[in-house]
Structure formats: C-alpha cells, structure tokens
Amino acid sequence: MNLLQRVAILGIALLSIAGCTTSTTQSAHLAEGTNHLANESSPYLLQHAKNPVDWYPWSEEALAKAKAENKLLVVSIGYAACHWCHVMEHESFEDTTVARIMNEHFVSIKVDREERPDVDDVYMTACQLASGQGCGWPLNAFAMPDGRPVWAGTYFPKDEWTKVLEHFIDLKEKDNAKLEEYATQLTEGIQSREKIEINTNKYTYEAATLAKVTKTFLTNIDFREGGRKGSPKFPMPNNYEFLLREAVLSKDAKALEAVTVTLDKMAMGGIYDQLGGGFARYSVDGIWKVPHFEKMLYDNSQLVSLYSKAYQVTQKPLYKEVVEQTLEFIERELSSPEGGFYSSLDADSEGEEGKFYVWTQEELHGIIKDEKDQEIFDTFYEIKKNGNWEHEKNILIIKKSLADVAKKVKVSEEEILASLAKSEKALMKARDKRVRPGLDDKVLTSWNALMLNGYIDAYRAFGNKTYLDRALKNANFLSAKMLQHEYRLNRNYKSGNSVINAFLDDYALLIDAFTNMYQITFDEAWLDKASGMTKYTLSHFKDAESGMMNYTSDLDPDLVAKKMELADNVIPGSNSSFARAIYKLGIFTYNKDWVDVAEQMMRNMVDEVTTTDMPNFYSNWCLLFSELYQRPYEVAIVGNDYADKLKMLQGRYLPHALYLGGKDEGGLELLRGKLQEDETMIYVCQNRVCKLPVTEVDKAFDLIVNK
C-alpha cells in the first residue's frame, strides 16, 4: 500500500469545538522567536516552542482561528520522553520549508498526551480505525476546523510528511465536501462506539469461571523468557498482580511460575538499569535485552508494588534488591523537593537513544582498572569487545548465575560480589558525569498515586520506615497541591501551579492510594479524603444509563462522545480502577451503595472479561472478579500494640485482607466494641461477621489463610 492509499483510509471523529482547553495563551504575550507554546508549562510543549511551525496548544483560540480562516487542523500528539517524537521534530518541525507549508495551510496544535489523555484517546482511536492496527507516538491527525478528524497516522519521515500535507491541501481545495462527509459519518461512528449497556441480571462469581480466565491468561505467557509471547515485550505489571493473587489464593503453581519467570528475566535484562535501578518502558526484542530507553514513573511505580508483593510470596533476595535499587532511582532522579514525583526521563541524550546507559568495553576498562575486576564484570554482564549491541556498545545484562560466573573466573561468589560492588560504584560515578537524559518534571496526580502505592507496598513488604515517611510526604503533597475545594482534583502540577481539571484515572487511583494510606497508618483522615473524592466522582463522572464512569467530568465542555475507558492497559483502566477502589472503600465505610456501584460495573463487563481470549486487556477487571469471588477479610487490630502487630501481619502477602484499627475504636463501625482493656486484640471478620478475637499474629494469620 503506497502513501496516498494509506492516507486515503480515513479515521474516526473526535472533539467538537467545545473541547476542554488547557491554555489561555494569547499571541500578544509571546517572546520573539517563539510560537504559541512559549507560555505553556509542559516540557513536551516547551520543546516545540521555538519551532518555525506556529504551534498552538489545545485551546479555544486555536479552534476559533481554524474556523475563522477555514483551515484544516494538524493535531500532533506526543510526550517528552518519546524518541520518535524528537526525530520527527528535528526532521520536519524544525525545517522552515515544512513549517511554511503547515503555517500557510493549516492551524497546527501540539498536545502533551500525558497532560491531556482525553484528547489523545480520541485521536488515537482515529488512528487505530484508520490503519486497522495499533498506533503509537508521535500521533499526527488531520481534522476539520471544528476538531472532527478525517485521518490520523504516526511517524513520517520528512519527504513523506510533506506529501501527506500536500495531499490534504489538495483534498481541501478540490473536494472539501468529501472531507465534511467523512467527518459527519465519523462523528456518528464515535458516538456509537463507546456504548455499554447496563446488565441487570444477577451474577454468581464462581471458582470455575475464575480458573478458566486464569488458564486463558496463561496461554499467552512466554514461559521461557517471561512476559507475553513474541516481541516487543512490555512489563504490564497489572497482569502479574492478577496472576500472583491467583497463584496464592487458588494455589495455582503455573500462575506463580508465570510471575517469577517474568520478574526474573526482566530483572536480569537490559530493560532494567543494572547500575542505577529502574525499568525502561519496554524491550524491542523478545528477551528483555534491548530497551526503549525512556523511563516512565507509571511503569516503575507499579513494578515496585509487584516486586514487593512477589518478594512476600517467594522471599527472593533479587526482588528485594530490585525494589531497593528502583526506589533509590526514584529518589535520585524523579523526586521533587516538595514531595511530588516527576513523570519521566527521556530515551535520548545528546540526540542519541540510550547513550547515557551503554558502554564500549574500552570505556569500561578505562574505569575498572584491575584486570581481574574487568574479567569479572565482563563475564557477569555479558560485555563483549565488539559490543553486545549496535555500534560496539554494550547493554548490561545478566545471563549467568553467580555460581557459573565464579566457576568461570575461578574466584569465590563472595569475591565476585565485592568486585562487582566496587566496579559498579566507579561506573555510577563516571556515568553521573555524562550528559543526562531530559527530565519531564511535571507531576501528574494519577501517576503519583501509583507511586504512592509503590511506597506503601514496599513498606508493607520490608518494614522500612523511610518508605512510610516518603509515602506520607507524597500523600500530603497531593492533598495540599492537587486536592481542591469540595474534593475536586487537578491533574497537573509544575513550577508551583496546579492546573487542568482532573480525569477519572486521577480520582480512581488517588482514592485507592489514600485508602491504602489508611491501612498502614490507621489515620482516618485518609479515608475521609478518599470518601470525599468518591462522592465527587459519583456526582460528576457517572453515566446514569449504564452505571459506568465517563473519563471526563461534567464540568468539562462536551466532546463528540463521552469516552469511557473500559479496557486495561499498562496503566489499569480508569473504570476498573474506580470500581475496585469504591468496592474496597465501601467495605471500610459500611457503604452498601458504593459496593453496589462496583458490583454493577463488574456485571456490565463480566461477559467480555470471562469470554475473551485476551484477558490481559482486562486484568484489573479480572482482579475485581477475584475480589468479588473471594470476599476480603476485615482484619481489625485494636489496642496499644496495634502498630507492631499490623506491621507483622502486613509483611505477609494476604491480598484478600483489609486492615483497620488503632489504639482505640476510632470512628469506623466495624471497630465498635472491639477495644479490650490492657490487650491488643486482632479480629478477623468477613462480611461484618467476626471470628473469636486473638492476640497472636500467627493465629490471626491462620484464621485468614486456613479459613
């Protein structure tokens, strides 16, 4: 299929002119040599602020200009850490010839997909329907002046991009009526695409159905290299959260194998930064060797949670090391002084992907002076004279066990560990002098909520008070900077400013994180905040017909269609996340209406979730199914010694246990009448019915595990 044939396959419609705005930038306030992005806060938008293309942010101003001048829109979407976004900028958007074409014939809009996932979602849908396959970033869409798209694609080299522009210029001049026809039809298409019907039938959650879903999950697993079969390989942490839960609660050994082979291979692969900690977004191959080098907060946060929980189950030292090293990376490179977490690190430095992370053997030996240390390091990390990657560069990977390395280099395992520690320290010192990858220092509510849960899960697994302190610092930051009047949230924080009305994922994930904050502190203020946000979400996001939640608030200007995020991806979907959060919070607060909302949302999805041959796209719904089948235990710990007993219990992997309590009975209904003088009692309850209280943690554990 040639270029113009690909362009002729038209996409799906999107936003009307009334779409939400992110900016009030006006041309009168722009610095010389900049375009309309100059006053934005997004690092991605600011990267394009000096392009000769006269970019606008997504705004009413841009849409009004397009209408007034009767021009098509070019909507170009990406994010700061995106390698191919940088390539296309350098090839096309910094080119004055290309810019002249775009400025004369189009109104061009740049969108940071991380700030505006609502805009990205609808234009990504356009691309997927236009191409009939998966799409990525940069995402480049052509749209009518009112925002309705007529086509979308991804990266184009300069010559192809110029031809695409000329094609749409010609089509606009010669057959604008055809473009209008496409836009009208596609608007109708998107309005029907997001429909989901309410399921009022009763449903019984059964072990056999859960086992069938798990079995289907496992058919897609690569049991040799971990992850899904084939390449590229993405971590997809939520998939393994589900499998780990089923491995333990359903005693499914194959599910545990799927988790451990994946976590082992990832931790030893190039996708993991063997020197500095933290994971890249994915590997381009099927063996986790060659990463796409960008590091995202949302991956690392969820992987900290997953490795922490897997450690609780397996007690593998490797998993503890990964958590500790990754959190050191987060503190060192993605933490703001105020308590927030930054979004990402670029894949590139000095215009070259991965340059910050890879080494020639000559570079390594120039830093590691001792010949025996060189031999040990080369053997352990698969270093080759001509490189184990391109351009004679080496990616640090581990293929041999410590015992095998010891045998090959003829020294003890203890000597190898000491040698590696010395070499790694020297290399980190040298690496710190390199030009660093670009930092996207915006703080997003939903991604911070995931990282907050990461610290909570690490604290549970390892009992390190530093993790608790960091969780509290972040939770307080989010409360102070993101939480607004009457529990409305903002999505984005940068340079002292909190902006952009939040989306459903921001509410869902923060409600869950604050509920989990209560479980490690027994401070009911976190439940109060979670409850306030839940009431707000139900008031402003709920679709009355289906019982599901819209992605955008009713305070935001209308879109062509109210989008609902129903599937799960690398980040769990916002509807499944909200359903799980409100179910858990409803149990804590004895709010049956909230539990009913979660159950209704699950019923609406249950046929799709239990019959699909790709449940990995519904992994968070699978978790909710499991939680509704295996109803959680309410573990109440009341008395002066509550903190120590809580810490001991939470150190074990009990995914079906919710914790509440304190020195006294507090304000939760389940705690009433539980305090006994001079004793710290543990009550194991289910559906508000409690077994006889115990004082020993092991006995409480047995009541949960052995029923």
Rosetta blueprint (number, residue, H / E / L):
1 M L
2 N L
3 L H
4 L H
5 Q H
6 R H
7 V H
8 A H
9 I L
10 L L
11 G L
12 I L
13 A L
14 L L
15 L L
16 S L
17 I L
18 A L
19 G L
20 C L
21 T L
22 T L
23 S L
24 T L
25 T L
26 Q L
27 S H
28 A H
29 H H
30 L L
31 A L
32 E L
33 G L
34 T L
35 N L
36 H L
37 L L
38 A L
39 N L
40 E L
41 S L
42 S L
43 P H
44 Y H
45 L H
46 L H
47 Q H
48 H L
49 A L
50 K L
51 N L
52 P L
53 V L
54 D L
55 W L
56 Y E
57 P E
58 W L
59 S L
60 E H
61 E H
62 A H
63 L H
64 A H
65 K H
66 A H
67 K H
68 A H
69 E H
70 N L
71 K L
72 L E
73 L E
74 V E
75 V E
76 S E
77 I E
78 G E
79 Y L
80 A L
81 A L
82 C L
83 H H
84 W H
85 C H
86 H H
87 V H
88 M H
89 E H
90 H H
91 E H
92 S H
93 F H
94 E L
95 D L
96 T H
97 T H
98 V H
99 A H
100 R H
101 I H
102 M H
103 N H
104 E H
105 H H
106 F E
107 V E
108 S E
109 I E
110 K E
111 V E
112 D E
113 R L
114 E L
115 E L
116 R L
117 P H
118 D H
119 V H
120 D H
121 D H
122 V H
123 Y H
124 M H
125 T H
126 A H
127 C H
128 Q H
129 L H
130 A H
131 S H
132 G L
133 Q L
134 G L
135 C L
136 G L
137 W L
138 P L
139 L E
140 N E
141 A E
142 F E
143 A E
144 M L
145 P L
146 D L
147 G L
148 R L
149 P E
150 V E
151 W E
152 A E
153 G E
154 T L
155 Y L
156 F L
157 P L
158 K H
159 D H
160 E H
161 W H
162 T H
163 K H
164 V H
165 L H
166 E H
167 H H
168 F H
169 I H
170 D H
171 L H
172 K H
173 E H
174 K H
175 D L
176 N H
177 A H
178 K H
179 L H
180 E H
181 E H
182 Y H
183 A H
184 T H
185 Q H
186 L H
187 T H
188 E H
189 G H
190 I H
191 Q H
192 S H
193 R H
194 E L
195 K L
196 I L
197 E L
198 I L
199 N L
200 T L
201 N L
202 K L
203 Y L
204 T L
205 Y L
206 E L
207 A H
208 A H
209 T H
210 L H
211 A H
212 K H
213 V H
214 T H
215 K H
216 T H
217 F H
218 L H
219 T H
220 N L
221 I E
222 D L
223 F L
224 R L
225 E L
226 G L
227 G L
228 R E
229 K L
230 G L
231 S L
232 P L
233 K E
234 F L
235 P L
236 M L
237 P H
238 N H
239 N H
240 Y H
241 E H
242 F H
243 L H
244 L H
245 R H
246 E H
247 A H
248 V H
249 L H
250 S L
251 K L
252 D L
253 A H
254 K H
255 A H
256 L H
257 E H
258 A H
259 V H
260 T H
261 V H
262 T H
263 L H
264 D H
265 K H
266 M H
267 A H
268 M H
269 G L
270 G L
271 I L
272 Y E
273 D L
274 Q L
275 L L
276 G L
277 G L
278 G L
279 F E
280 A L
281 R L
282 Y E
283 S E
284 V L
285 D L
286 G L
287 I L
288 W L
289 K L
290 V L
291 P E
292 H E
293 F L
294 E L
295 K E
296 M E
297 L H
298 Y H
299 D H
300 N H
301 S H
302 Q H
303 L H
304 V H
305 S H
306 L H
307 Y H
308 S H
309 K H
310 A H
311 Y H
312 Q H
313 V H
314 T H
315 Q L
316 K L
317 P H
318 L H
319 Y H
320 K H
321 E H
322 V H
323 V H
324 E H
325 Q H
326 T H
327 L H
328 E H
329 F H
330 I H
331 E H
332 R H
333 E H
334 L L
335 S E
336 S L
337 P L
338 E L
339 G L
340 G L
341 F E
342 Y L
343 S L
344 S E
345 L E
346 D L
347 A L
348 D E
349 S E
350 E L
351 G L
352 E E
353 E E
354 G L
355 K L
356 F L
357 Y L
358 V L
359 W E
360 T L
361 Q H
362 E H
363 E H
364 L H
365 H H
366 G H
367 I H
368 I L
369 K L
370 D L
371 E H
372 K H
373 D H
374 Q H
375 E H
376 I H
377 F H
378 D H
379 T H
380 F H
381 Y L
382 E L
383 I L
384 K L
385 K L
386 N L
387 G L
388 N L
389 W L
390 E H
391 H H
392 E H
393 K L
394 N E
395 I L
396 L L
397 I L
398 I L
399 K L
400 K L
401 S L
402 L H
403 A H
404 D H
405 V H
406 A H
407 K H
408 K H
409 V H
410 K L
411 V L
412 S L
413 E H
414 E H
415 E H
416 I H
417 L H
418 A H
419 S H
420 L H
421 A H
422 K H
423 S H
424 E H
425 K H
426 A H
427 L H
428 M H
429 K H
430 A H
431 R H
432 D L
433 K L
434 R L
435 V L
436 R L
437 P L
438 G L
439 L E
440 D E
441 D L
442 K L
443 V E
444 L E
445 T H
446 S H
447 W H
448 N H
449 A H
450 L H
451 M H
452 L H
453 N H
454 G H
455 Y H
456 I H
457 D H
458 A H
459 Y H
460 R H
461 A H
462 F H
463 G L
464 N L
465 K H
466 T H
467 Y H
468 L H
469 D H
470 R H
471 A H
472 L H
473 K H
474 N H
475 A H
476 N H
477 F H
478 L H
479 S H
480 A H
481 K H
482 M L
483 L E
484 Q L
485 H H
486 E H
487 Y H
488 R L
489 L E
490 N E
491 R E
492 N E
493 Y E
494 K E
495 S L
496 G L
497 N E
498 S E
499 V E
500 I E
501 N E
502 A L
503 F L
504 L H
505 D H
506 D H
507 Y H
508 A H
509 L H
510 L H
511 I H
512 D H
513 A H
514 F H
515 T H
516 N H
517 M H
518 Y H
519 Q H
520 I H
521 T H
522 F L
523 D L
524 E H
525 A H
526 W H
527 L H
528 D H
529 K H
530 A H
531 S H
532 G H
533 M H
534 T H
535 K H
536 Y H
537 T H
538 L H
539 S H
540 H H
541 F L
542 K E
543 D L
544 A L
545 E L
546 S L
547 G L
548 M L
549 M E
550 N L
551 Y L
552 T L
553 S L
554 D L
555 L L
556 D L
557 P L
558 D L
559 L L
560 V L
561 A L
562 K L
563 K L
564 M L
565 E L
566 L L
567 A L
568 D L
569 N L
570 V L
571 I L
572 P L
573 G L
574 S H
575 N H
576 S H
577 S H
578 F H
579 A H
580 R H
581 A H
582 I H
583 Y H
584 K H
585 L H
586 G H
587 I H
588 F H
589 T H
590 Y L
591 N L
592 K H
593 D H
594 W H
595 V H
596 D H
597 V H
598 A H
599 E H
600 Q H
601 M H
602 M H
603 R H
604 N H
605 M H
606 V H
607 D H
608 E H
609 V H
610 T H
611 T H
612 T L
613 D L
614 M L
615 P H
616 N H
617 F H
618 Y H
619 S H
620 N H
621 W H
622 C H
623 L H
624 L H
625 F H
626 S H
627 E H
628 L H
629 Y H
630 Q L
631 R L
632 P L
633 Y E
634 E E
635 V E
636 A E
637 I E
638 V E
639 G L
640 N L
641 D L
642 Y H
643 A H
644 D H
645 K H
646 L H
647 K H
648 M H
649 L H
650 Q H
651 G L
652 R L
653 Y L
654 L L
655 P L
656 H L
657 A E
658 L E
659 Y E
660 L E
661 G E
662 G E
663 K L
664 D L
665 E L
666 G L
667 G L
668 L L
669 E H
670 L H
671 L H
672 R L
673 G L
674 K L
675 L L
676 Q L
677 E L
678 D L
679 E L
680 T L
681 M E
682 I E
683 Y E
684 V E
685 C E
686 Q E
687 N L
688 R L
689 V E
690 C E
691 K L
692 L L
693 P L
694 V E
695 T L
696 E L
697 V H
698 D H
699 K H
700 A H
701 F H
702 D H
703 L H
704 I H
705 V H
706 N L
707 K L
